[in-house]
């Protein structure tokens, strides 16, 4: 995984960067019990997000014994608030730790892990 991109990186869209930072910060403040991993991936992580055709993608991995539904609902609420404030769509994909481990070779997860930025 790479280091967090800077909003001034060439090709990055400042609104997408702002949305990613705002989402990650709000999740960090909430300190969700059972949230094992939060990863920004996709065009925003790569620094090539632009306009309405790009969104802000996050992968959240929760422990197997966590209340996944509660965490997922709370993450989506945060994402909605950030979308209203920053503009870009914020997508959140939530997997349990065992799902994440079992599907580690799935192209979606391979890409998220390869290009992702951990928060």
Secondary structure, DSSP 8 states (H G I E B T S, - for coil): ------TTSTT--HHHHHHHHHHHHHHHHHT-TTEEEEEEESHHHHT---GGG--EEEEEEE-TTS-HHHHHHHHHHHHHHHHHHH-S-EEEEEEEHHHHHHTTTSHHHHHHHHH-EE-
